Amino acid sequence: MGAGKGGEFIRYSKYMFPFVDCVIRLYSELGKPVPISYVEDCMRDIHALRSTGGQYEGRDAALDNGYVKTEPVGGRTRYVPKAEGVVNTAIYLALKEKLNDTIDSLSPDLLAHLLKCMRISLVTIMISKVIQSIPDYIRAIKDPKYAIRLINVQKFIEEFILNIGGVRDEELNQDKALELVRNSALVNFVALKMLSGIEIRHLKPKHYSDVKEFIKTSILTNLTPISPNSRFAFTQLLLIACRNTATMISAIMR
């Protein structure tokens, strides 16, 4: 897992994850490979990064690490996200939301190791959750009323526990609930495969953003500590996600 052997970065830049996040967002919105001028605007508007040339620095690191790939369109270069980019960017964004600037003060080696720990921990959690959810998905597809119940539970978690926008009541009917259940099952399956290092072929552009948000939410729900102190929370993260690799952490932090 990860870009280099053992998960370390081949090249790192503070612009790398914002660049990849914008490629994922725009690819999902546009449904086609993304021009770098659009990425530059997104990095400015979404990530408040206004450095001249930052998009190129982020692009070069993302390409070297296999987080995005290029596609020629009409003689010009466009960008498309890859599975590794979706996974590590989602984990990074979850950590950024929880740890604020602390995450950006880490050395590239320690950041890469933390991403790897979080990834392995999440795979372990998700395998059992995906298996446990299969009967619910099958029942929901057969029973639209049960599908509405499942989506309402998800909405409750998103709105009242994670404090993010869920599905509005007026938008939810049986057809919409079935669509959401099918999409949820697909995103769960794809996310688990991506976390396991498997590139997914023929995935619709919109699902890249869905998978990114699902992994990010899963990290925030299952693995991030509650402490309001970002540095203490970081220490807790190392203990939670990397408890079996203390020797590696000590070596990297020297």
C-alpha positions in Angstrom: 0.0 0.0 0.0 1.2 3.5 -0.7 3.4 5.1 -3.3 6.8 3.8 -2.4 8.0 0.5 -1.0 6.6 0.2 2.5 4.1 3.1 1.9 6.5 6.1 2.0 6.2 9.0 -0.4 8.3 9.0 -3.6 7.9 12.8 -3.6 6.0 15.0 -1.1 4.6 18.5 -1.3 2.1 20.3 1.0 0.1 20.9 -2.2 -0.2 17.3 -3.1 -3.3 16.3 -1.2 -5.2 19.5 -2.0 -4.3 18.9 -5.7 -5.6 15.3 -5.6 -8.7 16.4 -3.7 -9.5 18.9 -6.3 -9.0 16.4 -9.1 -11.4 14.0 -7.4 -14.0 16.8 -6.8 -13.8 18.1 -10.4 -13.7 14.7 -12.0 -16.8 13.7 -10.1 -18.6 16.9 -11.0 -17.6 17.2 -14.6 -17.6 13.5 -15.5 -14.4 13.8 -17.5 -10.6 14.4 -17.1 -9.8 17.7 -15.5 -7.7 20.6 -16.8 -5.1 22.0 -14.5 -6.5 25.5 -14.7 -9.7 24.2 -13.0 -7.6 22.5 -10.3 -5.8 25.8 -9.6 -9.1 27.5 -9.1 -10.3 24.7 -6.8 -7.1 24.8 -4.7 -7.6 28.5 -4.2 -11.4 28.4 -3.5 -11.6 25.1 -1.4 -8.2 24.9 0.2 -7.2 28.6 0.4 -3.9 27.9 -1.4 -2.9 30.9 -3.6 0.8 30.1 -4.1 1.9 30.6 -7.7 3.0 27.3 -9.1 1.6 25.3 -6.2 -0.7 23.4 -8.5 2.3 22.2 -10.5 4.2 21.2 -7.4 1.2 19.3 -6.1 0.7 17.7 -9.5 4.2 16.5 -9.8 4.1 14.8 -6.4 0.7 13.3 -7.1 1.9 11.8 -10.4 5.1 10.4 -8.9 3.1 8.8 -6.1 0.5 7.3 -8.4 -2.3 9.4 -7.0 -3.5 10.7 -10.3 -2.8 9.9 -14.0 -2.8 12.0 -17.1 -5.1 11.6 -20.1 -4.6 13.4 -23.4 -7.8 15.3 -24.5 -7.6 17.2 -27.8 -3.9 17.5 -27.6 -3.9 18.8 -24.1 -3.1 17.0 -20.8 -6.0 16.4 -18.4 -6.0 14.6 -15.0 -7.9 11.7 -13.5 -7.8 10.3 -9.9 -6.5 6.9 -9.1 -7.4 4.6 -6.2 -4.3 5.3 -4.1 -5.0 9.0 -4.4 -8.6 8.6 -3.3 -7.7 6.5 -0.3 -4.8 8.5 1.1 -6.4 11.9 0.3 -9.5 10.8 2.2 -7.5 9.7 5.2 -5.4 12.9 5.1 -8.5 15.1 4.9 -10.0 13.3 7.9 -6.8 13.8 9.9 -6.6 17.4 8.8 -10.1 18.0 10.0 -9.3 16.5 13.4 -5.7 17.6 13.9 -5.8 21.0 12.0 -2.3 22.3 11.3 -0.6 19.6 13.4 -1.0 17.1 10.5 1.0 19.5 8.2 3.8 19.8 10.7 4.6 16.1 10.5 7.6 14.9 8.6 6.7 13.2 5.3 7.9 9.9 6.6 5.8 10.1 9.8 2.8 11.3 7.8 3.2 8.4 5.3 3.4 5.9 8.2 0.4 7.4 10.0 -1.7 7.1 6.7 -0.6 3.5 6.4 -1.6 2.7 10.0 -5.0 4.3 9.6 -5.5 2.5 6.4 -4.7 -0.9 7.8 -6.9 -0.3 10.8 -9.8 0.8 8.7 -9.6 -2.2 6.4 -9.8 -4.4 9.5 -12.8 -2.6 10.8 -14.5 -2.5 7.3 -14.2 -6.1 6.5 -16.5 -7.1 9.4 -18.8 -4.2 8.8 -19.3 -5.0 5.1 -20.0 -8.6 5.9 -22.5 -7.7 8.6 -24.2 -5.2 6.3 -24.9 -7.7 3.4 -28.2 -9.0 5.0 -29.4 -5.5 5.5 -28.7 -4.5 1.9 -30.4 -7.7 0.5 -33.5 -7.0 2.7 -33.6 -3.3 1.7 -33.6 -4.1 -2.0 -36.5 -6.5 -1.4 -38.4 -4.2 1.0 -38.4 -0.5 0.1 -39.8 0.4 3.6 -36.7 -1.1 5.2 -34.5 0.8 2.7 -36.1 4.0 4.0 -35.3 2.9 7.6 -31.7 2.2 6.7 -31.2 5.6 5.1 -32.9 7.4 8.0 -30.4 5.7 10.4 -27.6 6.9 8.2 -29.1 10.4 8.1 -29.3 10.5 11.8 -25.6 9.5 12.2 -24.5 12.1 9.6 -26.5 15.0 11.0 -26.4 14.5 14.8 -23.2 12.5 15.4 -20.9 13.7 12.6 -22.6 17.1 12.1 -22.7 16.8 8.3 -25.6 17.2 5.9 -27.7 14.1 5.4 -30.7 13.4 3.0 -33.6 15.8 3.5 -36.9 14.3 4.6 -38.8 15.7 1.6 -36.3 14.1 -0.8 -36.7 10.6 0.6 -39.2 8.2 -1.0 -39.0 4.5 -1.7 -37.4 4.9 -5.1 -34.8 7.4 -3.7 -34.1 5.1 -0.7 -33.5 2.1 -2.9 -31.2 4.2 -5.1 -29.3 5.4 -2.0 -29.0 1.8 -0.6 -27.6 0.5 -3.9 -25.2 3.3 -4.1 -24.1 2.8 -0.4 -23.5 -0.9 -1.1 -21.4 -0.1 -4.1 -19.4 2.6 -2.3 -18.7 0.2 0.6 -17.5 -2.5 -1.7 -15.4 -0.2 -3.8 -13.9 1.6 -0.8 -12.8 -1.8 0.7 -11.2 -2.8 -2.6 -9.4 0.6 -2.9 -8.2 0.4 0.7 -6.8 -3.1 -0.1 -4.8 -1.5 -2.9 -7.0 -2.7 -5.8 -7.5 -0.3 -8.7 -11.2 -0.3 -9.9 -11.8 -0.3 -13.6 -14.9 1.3 -15.3 -15.9 3.2 -12.1 -18.2 6.1 -12.8 -16.6 9.5 -12.1 -19.2 10.5 -9.5 -18.3 7.5 -7.4 -14.7 8.7 -6.8 -16.0 11.5 -4.7 -18.5 9.2 -3.0 -15.7 6.8 -2.0 -13.5 9.6 -0.8 -16.2 11.0 1.5 -17.1 7.5 2.7 -13.5 6.7 3.7 -13.1 10.1 5.3 -16.3 9.7 7.3 -15.3 6.1 8.3 -12.0 7.5 9.7 -13.8 10.2 11.6 -16.4 7.8 13.0 -14.1 4.9 13.9 -10.6 6.0 14.4 -10.2 9.6 15.4 -10.1 10.5 19.1 -12.4 13.0 20.7 -9.8 15.2 22.4 -10.0 18.9 21.5 -6.3 19.3 21.8 -4.8 18.5 18.4 -1.4 17.4 19.6 -2.9 15.1 22.3 -5.3 13.8 19.7 -2.3 13.0 17.4 -0.7 11.0 20.2 -3.9 9.1 20.7 -4.1 8.4 17.0 -0.6 6.9 17.0 -1.7 4.6 19.9 -5.1 3.7 18.3 -4.0 3.1 14.7 -0.3 2.2 15.1 -0.3 0.4 18.5 1.3 -2.7 16.9 4.1 -0.7 15.2 5.6 1.3 18.0 9.1 0.5 17.0 8.6 1.9 13.5 7.2 5.1 15.0 10.1 5.6 17.4 12.6 5.1 14.5 10.8 7.6 12.3 10.5 10.3 15.0 14.2 10.3 15.9 
